[in-house]
Amino acid sequence: MGALEGRRSGVTGSFGTAMQRSSSPDPIDLAPSGSAADSVAVPKRLPLLALLAALLLTALAWHDTRQRVAADAESRFALRVEELHRRFENQIQVYVQVTRSAAALFTAYPEVKRTEWNRFVDGLHLAERFPGITAVAFARVADQWTSPELVTEARMDGLRNFRIWPESTGPVRLVTLYAAPVNERTLRTLGYDLLSEPVRRAAAEQARDSGEPAVTRAVALRLDEGEASPPAFIVFQAVYRDGLSPATQERRRATFAGLVMTPIHVAPLAESVFGRMNDIAATVFEGRREFPLYRSRPEPSEQPLLTASRDVTLGSRVWSVQYESRPSFEDAVDSWKPTLVLATGLSLSVLLSTLLWALAATRDRALVIARRITTSLRRRETELDLLFNQAPLGIALIGPDAKITDCNPAFARAVGVGRDGLIGIDTKLRAQDPAVIAAIDAAIAGESVRLEVDRLLLAGGRHSHFSLHLQPVSTPGDPPFVMAFVEDIGDKRRAEQHIHYLAHYDPLTGLPNRVLLFDRIAQAARQARRDGGKVAVLFIDLDHFKVINDSLGHSFGDEVLRSVARRLHGGMRPTDTVGRLGGDEFLIVVPAIQKAAEAAAVAEKVLAQLAAPFAIGGRNFVVSPSIGISLFPDDAEDAEGLIRCADIAMYNAKDAGRNAYRFVTREMGARSRERLDLEAALRRALQNRELFLVYQPQLRISDDLVVGVEALLRWRHPEAGLIMPNRFLPVAEETGLIQPIGDWVLDEVCAQIGRWRDQIGLAVPVAVNVSAQQFRDGQLPAKVAAALDRNGLQGWELEIEVTEGTLIDDIPSAIATLRALKQRGCLIALDDFGTGYSSLNYLHRFPIDKLKIDRSFIHDLEQDGAGDSIPRAIVGLGRSLGLSVVAEGVETEAQLQLLRSLKCESFQGYLFSRPVLAEELEPILALRAARGHHASKVEPMARAPV
Ligand SMILES: Nc1nc2c(ncn2[C@@H]2O[C@H](COP(=O)(O)O[C@H]3[C@@H](O)[C@H](n4cnc5c(=O)[nH]c(N)nc54)O[C@@H]3COP(=O)(O)O)[C@@H](O)[C@H]2O)c(=O)[nH]1
């Protein structure tokens, strides 16, 4: 994307900058330095530090909360204790106040009667209002004189059994006179002398002397005697005869009349204060936790959370109250708060550190991704940079004003102008070609254009052949521009032209080849068809060129061909086409002629041109042509037909003695067509088993013994009947069919030899003819060996017949092939000897066994006296080289006689036998075949000298 934007910006003049920037080695960091990315950077150890700090804060908060909660609880406990304790103290004072109030009654009414007392006490409603007070009693001072009076008074009040008890030991007594509410228990206390018991006595004397309430220590009340005695105490308040409390102790003792006493059970008193409390338990002790008087709750099994102790002063006595928090109080304490703070703190700590860790991890991941993206972008930019700067394709950016804003080195190279000289130039002003200007206009208008330009692309540039592709680029928000792709296709075009040349011209002579000739003929034929004219096709074959080639070498032959080509081309009109079909075959196409005579004139000219000797490599040569002529539309309508007709005519010219020309005739055409039909039929023949072999024996002239057999091919055409090899073998050679046919013949002959050997004990070689193609393809020795092996034959049982022409073409390789065949033991016969280009120089180098005198020489034997010269020479040659000689085509007794006189060794011919089917030959073979292959061998020295 960045690169694309770089291109876009390049339209406004910054593309080059963008590309240079992209090639800068400075790394691209997607996280802006010193930016938010850094501010949120989370060092890796920060989560741990944060966790530790948060844990510390949590511990502090927990501790603080604990203390606050504890302080709060203690404060509330203290307040609660203060409140309870105040109420307890008040209750005690209230109770003491009851004693005071009763004493005050005596101050107001010194002569309080029993009934008044009882009524007063009843009015106090002790049970409801002061449940701890069991009674309010009055004890009067009595001595020995007043005691009886007191007893009388009491008895008069109805207390008949009243007595002072226990028996007094001292003169003064303090006798319980009234006790209310009146009940069995209070009645029991009447008459009791308080001074008889030290605790009560001490408290009574203290009350007497102080004028203030005095309290006993905890005692068992007389009231409770005979029952369970719960802890109790008695409050005394002295009553003086003068009414109010005298000012001095002495006076108080002097006027002391008695005292009011209030026995109080501690439990009901304390219960009225502490009894309904659930949150705090209270234990009241006599003195400082010496003796427990009251416990509001059973002693707790667990240590209470909070405790407090407070004193209560009762006159000269001190009680202490122990307060303890109860579960209901403790439950109200926010003891969960520290735990909550701790849990919250821990949670927050973990959360915070996790958050920070996640932040750090997220950032790390983001950094990794950013790095990846950066790397990818960098690679992409580098690739784009490379692509742009090193692409073999020229790229230029053209703005909407048709000016070049940037280009790569390949573009500069393509147009041949330096890059600096290109930036900013107006392509429309500098373009040389109106088509280029139009293309630029079209591309700027938004059209993609492709064209090829065969000239200067820009003024000041260079000529070549260019391929130009203009691609408009437009993206929303950016100014449109055009990308120009330029490719110098000059080399490509030249290569194409060269390929075209190779495809259409003959590399040796530079003349049009077969392809182009076909095209020219077709062109000329079209033209002739329009104009009503004619086209002449001259097929030229050089006579005996093969001899030149073979004897003087291919290079020399090539030079001859080039020279002929030059002469032919030089002598023709520009409208004529001189071409080479291959080998020594040339073709001349003469268009737009009106009559055959014009073609004949051209042929005459060719004959004349080539008649002059050629001087090549210091030698002078005369090369004659044989020319065949066909005419369009007379002989054929297309190039192939015209060439074929001209070819046929050319052969006719050759047959007519060479160095001549012939027009194709109807008769020749018919033969040509017949030849085509023959080719098609021959293809089918092999498959349809229409080919078969006949065999012709070879006899020794001296004794008429069969010394060999030649296998000859025949074709039984289903319609045409028997076809001889001279008719179909040339077609087989031309079409390549000779190879499969030859293979079949070889196999079939070997199979027949095997059968004869087994059936009739044949012991003479059977000859098989091998074509030049078969001999030269390099496979013959292997094929022969395989055929022999397949049929279990020895090498000598097969004789290979080759023509001299076959060997002479490539002598070294021919020798090698012959040696390979000899290696396998085969016999070699040189067929048609004497008709070809026999070179006696080479003959001795060929490992051959037999010479076959061509039948044309045998035919000539009878013609005149000199007819035996060639057979005689061949017989002599064979004798001198140690070769056997067989004469073929012997038809008459005279010929045989002559051969006998020439000491020719053997013969074959109609005289003895035509070629016949294998089964027809078998009786002869059985009867007359010589035993052993040596029978066919001539012992040269044993013969008469030639
Ligand atoms: N490559 C192969 N060539 C073959 C094969 N079979 C034959 N040939 C070659 O064809 C040419 C013609 O052969 P053909 O028509 O069979 O003629 C042969 C004989 O029939 C013929 N002959 C024999 N005796 C006489 C005679 O007394 N008079 C007479 N007018 N003709 C006679 O001569 C031919 C002998 O052939 P060759 O010895 O090979 O020269 C011929 O060139 C064959 O070689 C084949 O299988 N493969």
The ligand as an SDF file (V2000), in Angstrom:
LIG
                    3D

 47 52  0  0  0  0  0  0  0  0999 V2000
   16.0750  -54.9050  -51.8270 N   0  0  0  0  0  0  0  0  0  0  0  0
   15.4890  -55.9220  -52.4190 C   0  0  0  0  0  0  0  0  0  0  0  0
   15.5610  -55.9730  -53.7640 N   0  0  0  0  0  0  0  0  0  0  0  0
   14.9720  -57.0250  -54.3470 C   0  0  0  0  0  0  0  0  0  0  0  0
   14.3080  -58.0030  -53.6470 C   0  0  0  0  0  0  0  0  0  0  0  0
   13.8360  -58.8920  -54.5550 N   0  0  0  0  0  0  0  0  0  0  0  0
   14.2120  -58.4770  -55.7330 C   0  0  0  0  0  0  0  0  0  0  0  0
   14.8900  -57.3520  -55.6240 N   0  0  0  0  0  0  0  0  0  0  0  0
   15.4820  -56.5790  -56.6180 C   0  0  0  0  0  0  0  0  0  0  0  0
   14.5500  -56.2480  -57.5760 O   0  0  0  0  0  0  0  0  0  0  0  0
   15.1340  -56.1660  -58.8020 C   0  0  0  0  0  0  0  0  0  0  0  0
   14.3040  -56.9450  -59.7500 C   0  0  0  0  0  0  0  0  0  0  0  0
   14.2030  -58.2270  -59.3230 O   0  0  0  0  0  0  0  0  0  0  0  0
   13.4110  -59.2690  -60.0950 P   0  0  0  0  0  0  0  0  0  0  0  0
   12.3410  -58.6530  -60.8470 O   0  0  0  0  0  0  0  0  0  0  0  0
   13.1150  -60.3650  -59.1960 O   0  0  0  0  0  0  0  0  0  0  0  0
   14.4650  -59.7070  -61.0910 O   0  0  0  0  0  0  0  0  0  0  0  0
   15.4150  -60.6220  -60.7400 C   0  0  0  0  0  0  0  0  0  0  0  0
   15.1960  -61.8760  -61.4610 C   0  0  0  0  0  0  0  0  0  0  0  0
   13.8840  -62.2560  -61.5740 O   0  0  0  0  0  0  0  0  0  0  0  0
   15.7690  -61.4980  -62.7520 C   0  0  0  0  0  0  0  0  0  0  0  0
   16.2050  -62.6190  -63.5490 N   0  0  0  0  0  0  0  0  0  0  0  0
   16.7490  -63.7640  -63.1660 C   0  0  0  0  0  0  0  0  0  0  0  0
   17.0670  -64.5310  -64.2330 N   0  0  0  0  0  0  0  0  0  0  0  0
   16.7080  -63.8370  -65.3290 C   0  0  0  0  0  0  0  0  0  0  0  0
   16.7610  -64.0700  -66.6480 C   0  0  0  0  0  0  0  0  0  0  0  0
   17.2350  -65.1100  -67.1620 O   0  0  0  0  0  0  0  0  0  0  0  0
   16.3110  -63.0850  -67.5230 N   0  0  0  0  0  0  0  0  0  0  0  0
   15.7800  -61.9420  -67.0040 C   0  0  0  0  0  0  0  0  0  0  0  0
   15.3480  -61.0460  -67.8950 N   0  0  0  0  0  0  0  0  0  0  0  0
   15.7140  -61.7060  -65.7400 N   0  0  0  0  0  0  0  0  0  0  0  0
   16.1660  -62.6280  -64.8710 C   0  0  0  0  0  0  0  0  0  0  0  0
   16.9290  -60.7620  -62.4440 O   0  0  0  0  0  0  0  0  0  0  0  0
   16.7580  -60.1810  -61.1860 C   0  0  0  0  0  0  0  0  0  0  0  0
   17.8640  -60.6890  -60.3490 C   0  0  0  0  0  0  0  0  0  0  0  0
   18.0310  -59.7890  -59.3340 O   0  0  0  0  0  0  0  0  0  0  0  0
   19.4390  -59.4490  -58.7430 P   0  0  0  0  0  0  0  0  0  0  0  0
   20.2130  -60.7080  -58.8260 O   0  0  0  0  0  0  0  0  0  0  0  0
   19.2220  -59.0420  -57.3300 O   0  0  0  0  0  0  0  0  0  0  0  0
   20.0230  -58.3940  -59.5560 O   0  0  0  0  0  0  0  0  0  0  0  0
   16.5050  -56.7280  -58.7160 C   0  0  0  0  0  0  0  0  0  0  0  0
   17.4580  -55.7470  -58.7620 O   0  0  0  0  0  0  0  0  0  0  0  0
   16.4960  -57.3530  -57.3870 C   0  0  0  0  0  0  0  0  0  0  0  0
   17.7680  -57.2490  -56.7410 O   0  0  0  0  0  0  0  0  0  0  0  0
   14.2630  -57.9160  -52.2810 C   0  0  0  0  0  0  0  0  0  0  0  0
   13.7240  -58.7840  -51.5920 O   0  0  0  0  0  0  0  0  0  0  0  0
   14.8760  -56.8690  -51.7200 N   0  0  0  0  0  0  0  0  0  0  0  0
  1  2  1  0
  2  3  2  0
  2 47  1  0
  3  4  1  0
  4  5  2  0
  4  8  1  0
  5  6  1  0
  5 45  1  0
  6  7  2  0
  7  8  1  0
  8  9  1  0
  9 10  1  0
  9 43  1  0
 10 11  1  0
 11 12  1  0
 11 41  1  0
 12 13  1  0
 13 14  1  0
 14 15  2  0
 14 16  1  0
 14 17  1  0
 17 18  1  0
 18 19  1  0
 18 34  1  0
 19 20  1  0
 19 21  1  0
 21 22  1  0
 21 33  1  0
 22 23  1  0
 22 32  1  0
 23 24  2  0
 24 25  1  0
 25 26  1  0
 25 32  2  0
 26 27  2  0
 26 28  1  0
 28 29  1  0
 29 30  1  0
 29 31  2  0
 31 32  1  0
 33 34  1  0
 34 35  1  0
 35 36  1  0
 36 37  1  0
 37 38  2  0
 37 39  1  0
 37 40  1  0
 41 42  1  0
 41 43  1  0
 43 44  1  0
 45 46  2  0
 45 47  1  0
M  END
$$$$
